[in-house]
Amino acid sequence: MGEAAMIAHETLADGFVFAEAPRADNDGSVCFSDLTGGGIYRWRPGGVETVLPERLWVGGIVLDESGAVVCSGRGGLAVVPPGAGVARPLLSQIDGQPVLAVNDIEADGRGGLFGGTVDFPAILERGEPPQPGVLFHLSPEGKATVLREGVAVSNGMGFSPDGRIFYHSISLSGIWAYDIGADGMPRNPVLFAAREDCDGLAVDQEGGIWVACWSTGEVIRFRPDGVIDRTVTFPGLAVTGLGFGGKDLTELYVGLGTLGGEAGPGGLARLRTDVPGLREGRTRLDAALIARA
């Protein structure tokens, strides 16, 4: 186990309830959501602007090469075309079954994305144990394929530097590692590290897996061999999502929330890391799909 690291961090935006899904853009801005407070926002050095008001349960954001923002949330996946300010449905059912919500999503390196469904109505509205969801793949043309069933609470995703391992954070269980087949699909999941409060994750250029831990308020880094060598704490806050950015990819953006549901200290923070992160991928969704979404 690694000792708590004295890594300096700074608050970039606050006043939110449960900030999630930080995703850095090439211009230095960072998109993030407020999962329970609603909306998608973009931080710039001059302040915060609203990309999409009100949308609930956005646990994942991926940027498309067209400039559109692809997001998860209540009812499935949606896309926000550049400058539109409105969300257009992208995926609302899988195999003929309605999607209650999608949480984290990640570009697959081939134009599509991976995502996980989650029973947020049970968790956030009824206070009940969730029904299990699925890990799925969405092709650039919009075809959804189920890859794994029985997923408790799907969360963060990322790839090893060589692209041969897919990491998947499943709350109540831990971080799972999948082999990537010749078709680009993850398979043969094995438990990489048990951690019940694991949430978002990001991978660095040394293969270190940085994991957000919502209930303990920690960011931890696992080495590729599963040993924890860094821990950063945010006392009194839930740590929800992670994403690398900055010119040299040594800026780790952190989503922060409050478990009590009150607005205020939740928001976006930034750590400076000693190991650069991997550059986050983008989707290349079919233009016709975005236009008719």
Buried (B, 14 or more C-beta within 10 A) or exposed (E): EEEEBEBEBEEBBBEBBBBBBBBBBEEEBBBBBBBBBBBBBBBEEEEBEEBBEEBBBBBBBBBBEBEBBBBBBBBBBBBBBEEEEEBBEBBEEBEEEEBBBBBBBBBBBBBBBBBBBBBBBBBBEEEEEBEBBBBBBBBBEBEBBEBBEEBBBBBBBBBBBEEEBBBBBBBEBBBBBBEBEEEBBBEEBEEBBEBBBBBBBBBBBBBBBBBBBBEBBBBBBBBBEEEBBBBBBBEEBBBBBBBBBBEEBBBBBBBBBBEEEEBEBBBBBBBEBEBBBBEBBBBBBBEEBBEEB
